[in-house]
């Protein structure tokens, strides 16, 4: 008797093989996967701040490090509050305006709140 693989996303053991799409399916989280997928291949595309908190459009964040602005002599100081961020296609970046200037910031330098 063959052993059904665990779902790599949620760890559920009650998976089944769907021959119409030739993939394993998890009824718990609806994740579809092939039998050779590993946990490292599943990427979380949710934008998160430096502490792991999920970021959403309109959130306010605080800089956790002094950042030099490329192409300028301006430095954004640690503790600067940024209001109304906008998410981008890249989960590691957010759009925002600081002092009227549009900028893209890396989420690893931000703290929600």
DRENKE-568105 format. One record per residue: x, y, z of N, C-alpha, C in turn; residue in three letters. Coordinates in steps of 0.1 Angstrom, whole numbers, always signed. Example, Ala and Ser with C-alpha at 12.3 -4.5 7.8 and 13.67 -1.06 7.14 Angstrom:
<recs>
+-------+-------+-------+-------+-------+-------+-------+-------+-------+-----+
!   n.X !   n.Y !   n.Z !  ca.X !  ca.Y !  ca.Z !   c.X !   c.Y !   c.Z !   r !
+-------+-------+-------+-------+-------+-------+-------+-------+-------+-----+
!  +132 !   -57 !   +78 !  +123 !   -45 !   +78 !  +132 !   -33 !   +78 ! ALA !
!  +128 !   -22 !   +71 !  +137 !   -11 !   +71 !  +129 !    +0 !   +79 ! SER !
+-------+-------+-------+-------+-------+-------+-------+-------+-------+-----+
</recs>
This chain:
<recs>
+-------+-------+-------+-------+-------+-------+-------+-------+-------+-----+
!   n.X !   n.Y !   n.Z !  ca.X !  ca.Y !  ca.Z !   c.X !   c.Y !   c.Z !   r !
+-------+-------+-------+-------+-------+-------+-------+-------+-------+-----+
!    +8 !   -12 !    +0 !    +0 !    +0 !    +0 !    +9 !   +12 !    +0 ! UNK !
!    +6 !   +22 !    -9 !   +14 !   +34 !   -10 !   +11 !   +44 !    +1 ! UNK !
!   +20 !   +52 !    +5 !   +18 !   +62 !   +15 !   +16 !   +75 !    +8 ! UNK !
!    +5 !   +82 !   +12 !    +2 !   +95 !    +6 !   +11 !  +105 !   +13 ! UNK !
!   +17 !  +115 !    +5 !   +26 !  +125 !   +10 !   +18 !  +135 !   +19 ! UNK !
!   +25 !  +141 !   +28 !   +20 !  +152 !   +36 !   +19 !  +164 !   +28 ! UNK !
!   +10 !  +173 !   +31 !    +9 !  +186 !   +24 !   +21 !  +194 !   +28 ! UNK !
!   +29 !  +199 !   +19 !   +41 !  +207 !   +22 !   +37 !  +221 !   +28 ! UNK !
!   +25 !  +225 !   +26 !   +21 !  +238 !   +31 !   +16 !  +238 !   +45 ! UNK !
!    +7 !  +229 !   +48 !    +0 !  +228 !   +61 !    +4 !  +216 !   +69 ! UNK !
!   +10 !  +206 !   +63 !   +14 !  +194 !   +70 !    +3 !  +183 !   +72 ! UNK !
!    -8 !  +186 !   +66 !   -19 !  +176 !   +67 !   -16 !  +163 !   +60 ! UNK !
!   -20 !  +152 !   +66 !   -17 !  +139 !   +61 !   -28 !  +133 !   +51 ! UNK !
!   -39 !  +139 !   +52 !   -51 !  +134 !   +44 !   -51 !  +140 !   +30 ! UNK !
!   -40 !  +138 !   +22 !   -40 !  +143 !    +8 !   -45 !  +132 !    -1 ! UNK !
!   -49 !  +136 !   -13 !   -53 !  +126 !   -24 !   -47 !  +130 !   -37 ! UNK !
!   -46 !  +120 !   -46 !   -41 !  +123 !   -59 !   -52 !  +125 !   -69 ! UNK !
!   -52 !  +137 !   -76 !   -62 !  +140 !   -86 !   -55 !  +137 !  -100 ! UNK !
!   -60 !  +126 !  -107 !   -54 !  +122 !  -119 !   -57 !  +132 !  -131 ! UNK !
!   -68 !  +140 !  -129 !   -72 !  +149 !  -140 !   -62 !  +160 !  -142 ! UNK !
!   -55 !  +164 !  -131 !   -45 !  +175 !  -131 !   -31 !  +170 !  -128 ! UNK !
!   -31 !  +157 !  -125 !   -18 !  +150 !  -122 !   -10 !  +156 !  -110 ! UNK !
!   -18 !  +160 !  -100 !   -12 !  +166 !   -88 !   -18 !  +160 !   -75 ! UNK !
!   -11 !  +161 !   -64 !   -17 !  +158 !   -51 !   -24 !  +170 !   -46 ! UNK !
!   -35 !  +168 !   -39 !   -44 !  +179 !   -34 !   -46 !  +178 !   -19 ! UNK !
!   -45 !  +188 !   -12 !   -48 !  +188 !    +2 !   -62 !  +194 !    +4 ! UNK !
!   -71 !  +186 !   +10 !   -85 !  +191 !   +12 !   -86 !  +201 !   +23 ! UNK !
!   -76 !  +202 !   +32 !   -76 !  +212 !   +43 !   -73 !  +226 !   +38 ! UNK !
!   -62 !  +228 !   +30 !   -58 !  +241 !   +26 !   -60 !  +243 !   +11 ! UNK !
!   -64 !  +233 !    +4 !   -66 !  +234 !   -11 !   -53 !  +236 !   -19 ! UNK !
!   -42 !  +232 !   -12 !   -29 !  +234 !   -19 !   -27 !  +222 !   -29 ! UNK !
!   -23 !  +225 !   -41 !   -20 !  +214 !   -51 !    -5 !  +213 !   -52 ! UNK !
!    +1 !  +201 !   -52 !   +15 !  +199 !   -53 !   +19 !  +186 !   -60 ! UNK !
!   +31 !  +186 !   -65 !   +36 !  +173 !   -71 !   +43 !  +166 !   -59 ! UNK !
!   +45 !  +153 !   -60 !   +51 !  +146 !   -50 !   +66 !  +150 !   -47 ! UNK !
!   +72 !  +156 !   -56 !   +86 !  +159 !   -54 !   +89 !  +174 !   -49 ! UNK !
!   +78 !  +181 !   -45 !   +80 !  +194 !   -39 !   +84 !  +194 !   -25 ! UNK !
!   +94 !  +202 !   -21 !   +99 !  +203 !    -8 !   +94 !  +215 !    -1 ! UNK !
!   +95 !  +216 !   +12 !   +91 !  +227 !   +20 !   +98 !  +240 !   +16 ! UNK !
!  +111 !  +239 !   +12 !  +119 !  +250 !    +9 !  +114 !  +257 !    -4 ! UNK !
!  +107 !  +249 !   -13 !  +103 !  +255 !   -25 !   +90 !  +263 !   -24 ! UNK !
!   +83 !  +262 !   -13 !   +71 !  +270 !   -11 !   +75 !  +283 !    -5 ! UNK !
!   +72 !  +294 !   -12 !   +76 !  +307 !    -7 !   +64 !  +315 !    -2 ! UNK !
!   +66 !  +322 !    +9 !   +56 !  +330 !   +14 !   +57 !  +344 !    +7 ! UNK !
!   +47 !  +348 !    +0 !   +47 !  +360 !    -8 !   +40 !  +372 !    +0 ! UNK !
!   +38 !  +370 !   +13 !   +32 !  +380 !   +21 !   +42 !  +390 !   +25 ! UNK !
!   +40 !  +403 !   +22 !   +50 !  +413 !   +27 !   +50 !  +414 !   +42 ! UNK !
!   +62 !  +413 !   +48 !   +63 !  +414 !   +63 !   +74 !  +423 !   +67 ! UNK !
!   +72 !  +430 !   +78 !   +82 !  +439 !   +83 !   +93 !  +432 !   +90 ! UNK !
!  +103 !  +439 !   +96 !  +115 !  +433 !  +102 !  +111 !  +423 !  +113 ! UNK !
!  +100 !  +425 !  +120 !   +96 !  +416 !  +131 !   +87 !  +405 !  +126 ! UNK !
!   +83 !  +404 !  +113 !   +75 !  +394 !  +108 !   +60 !  +397 !  +108 ! UNK !
!   +56 !  +409 !  +112 !   +42 !  +413 !  +111 !   +38 !  +416 !   +97 ! UNK !
!   +26 !  +411 !   +93 !   +21 !  +413 !   +79 !   +18 !  +427 !   +76 ! UNK !
!   +23 !  +432 !   +65 !   +20 !  +446 !   +61 !    +9 !  +446 !   +51 ! UNK !
!    +1 !  +457 !   +51 !   -10 !  +459 !   +42 !   -11 !  +473 !   +37 ! UNK !
!   -18 !  +475 !   +26 !   -19 !  +489 !   +20 !   -25 !  +498 !   +31 ! UNK !
!   -19 !  +510 !   +32 !   -24 !  +520 !   +42 !   -18 !  +519 !   +55 ! UNK !
!   -10 !  +509 !   +58 !    -4 !  +508 !   +71 !    +6 !  +519 !   +74 ! UNK !
!    +9 !  +522 !   +86 !   +19 !  +532 !   +90 !   +31 !  +523 !   +96 ! UNK !
!   +43 !  +527 !   +92 !   +55 !  +520 !   +96 !   +66 !  +530 !  +101 ! UNK !
!   +76 !  +525 !  +108 !   +87 !  +533 !  +113 !  +100 !  +527 !  +108 ! UNK !
!  +109 !  +535 !  +104 !  +122 !  +531 !  +100 !  +130 !  +526 !  +112 ! UNK !
!  +137 !  +515 !  +111 !  +145 !  +509 !  +122 !  +160 !  +512 !  +120 ! UNK !
!  +164 !  +519 !  +109 !  +178 !  +521 !  +106 !  +179 !  +534 !   +98 ! UNK !
!  +190 !  +541 !  +100 !  +193 !  +553 !   +91 !  +195 !  +547 !   +77 ! UNK !
!  +188 !  +554 !   +67 !  +190 !  +549 !   +53 !  +194 !  +561 !   +45 ! UNK !
!  +204 !  +559 !   +37 !  +209 !  +569 !   +27 !  +200 !  +568 !   +15 ! UNK !
!  +196 !  +579 !    +9 !  +187 !  +579 !    -2 !  +196 !  +579 !   -15 ! UNK !
!  +194 !  +570 !   -24 !  +203 !  +569 !   -36 !  +201 !  +581 !   -44 ! UNK !
!  +212 !  +586 !   -50 !  +211 !  +598 !   -59 !  +209 !  +611 !   -51 ! UNK !
!  +211 !  +611 !   -38 !  +209 !  +623 !   -31 !  +218 !  +623 !   -18 ! UNK !
!  +220 !  +634 !   -12 !  +227 !  +635 !    +0 !  +218 !  +633 !   +12 ! UNK !
!  +206 !  +631 !   +10 !  +196 !  +630 !   +21 !  +197 !  +617 !   +28 ! UNK !
!  +195 !  +617 !   +41 !  +195 !  +605 !   +50 !  +182 !  +604 !   +57 ! UNK !
!  +175 !  +593 !   +56 !  +163 !  +591 !   +64 !  +167 !  +585 !   +78 ! UNK !
!  +163 !  +592 !   +88 !  +167 !  +589 !  +102 !  +159 !  +578 !  +107 ! UNK !
!  +165 !  +570 !  +116 !  +158 !  +559 !  +123 !  +147 !  +565 !  +131 ! UNK !
!  +136 !  +559 !  +132 !  +125 !  +564 !  +139 !  +115 !  +573 !  +131 ! UNK !
!  +119 !  +575 !  +118 !  +110 !  +583 !  +110 !   +97 !  +575 !  +107 ! UNK !
!   +86 !  +582 !  +109 !   +73 !  +575 !  +107 !   +68 !  +577 !   +93 ! UNK !
!   +64 !  +567 !   +86 !   +59 !  +567 !   +73 !   +44 !  +563 !   +73 ! UNK !
!   +35 !  +571 !   +68 !   +21 !  +568 !   +68 !   +17 !  +563 !   +54 ! UNK !
!    +6 !  +555 !   +54 !    +0 !  +551 !   +41 !    +9 !  +545 !   +31 ! UNK !
!   +15 !  +534 !   +35 !   +24 !  +527 !   +25 !   +15 !  +520 !   +15 ! UNK !
!   +21 !  +517 !    +3 !   +14 !  +509 !    -7 !   +23 !  +497 !   -11 ! UNK !
!   +16 !  +486 !   -11 !   +24 !  +473 !   -15 !   +27 !  +473 !   -30 ! UNK !
!   +38 !  +467 !   -33 !   +42 !  +465 !   -47 !   +41 !  +451 !   -51 ! UNK !
!   +45 !  +448 !   -63 !   +45 !  +434 !   -68 !   +56 !  +426 !   -61 ! UNK !
!   +66 !  +432 !   -56 !   +77 !  +426 !   -48 !   +74 !  +426 !   -34 ! UNK !
!   +73 !  +414 !   -27 !   +69 !  +414 !   -13 !   +80 !  +420 !    -4 ! UNK !
!   +92 !  +423 !    -9 !  +102 !  +428 !    -1 !  +103 !  +444 !    -2 ! UNK !
!   +94 !  +450 !    -9 !   +94 !  +464 !   -11 !   +80 !  +470 !    -9 ! UNK !
!   +80 !  +483 !    -5 !   +68 !  +491 !    -4 !   +70 !  +505 !   -10 ! UNK !
!   +59 !  +510 !   -15 !   +60 !  +524 !   -20 !   +55 !  +533 !    -9 ! UNK !
!   +60 !  +545 !    -8 !   +55 !  +555 !    +2 !   +60 !  +569 !    -3 ! UNK !
!   +55 !  +579 !    +5 !   +59 !  +593 !    +3 !   +65 !  +597 !   +16 ! UNK !
!   +77 !  +603 !   +16 !   +83 !  +609 !   +28 !   +87 !  +623 !   +24 ! UNK !
!   +81 !  +632 !   +32 !   +82 !  +647 !   +29 !   +79 !  +650 !   +15 ! UNK !
!   +69 !  +644 !    +9 !   +64 !  +648 !    -4 !   +72 !  +641 !   -15 ! UNK !
!   +82 !  +633 !   -12 !   +90 !  +626 !   -22 !   +86 !  +611 !   -22 ! UNK !
!   +83 !  +606 !   -34 !   +79 !  +592 !   -36 !   +92 !  +583 !   -35 ! UNK !
!   +91 !  +573 !   -27 !  +102 !  +564 !   -25 !   +98 !  +549 !   -24 ! UNK !
!  +107 !  +540 !   -26 !  +105 !  +526 !   -24 !  +114 !  +522 !   -13 ! UNK !
!  +109 !  +515 !    -3 !  +116 !  +511 !    +9 !  +116 !  +496 !   +10 ! UNK !
!  +127 !  +490 !   +15 !  +128 !  +476 !   +17 !  +121 !  +473 !   +30 ! UNK !
!  +113 !  +462 !   +31 !  +105 !  +459 !   +43 !  +114 !  +455 !   +54 ! UNK !
!  +126 !  +450 !   +52 !  +135 !  +446 !   +62 !  +139 !  +457 !   +71 ! UNK !
!  +137 !  +470 !   +67 !  +141 !  +482 !   +74 !  +129 !  +489 !   +81 ! UNK !
!  +118 !  +482 !   +81 !  +105 !  +488 !   +86 !  +100 !  +480 !   +98 ! UNK !
!   +93 !  +488 !  +106 !   +86 !  +482 !  +118 !   +71 !  +487 !  +117 ! UNK !
!   +62 !  +478 !  +117 !   +48 !  +482 !  +117 !   +44 !  +489 !  +130 ! UNK !
!   +36 !  +500 !  +128 !   +31 !  +506 !  +140 !   +33 !  +521 !  +141 ! UNK !
+-------+-------+-------+-------+-------+-------+-------+-------+-------+-----+
</recs>
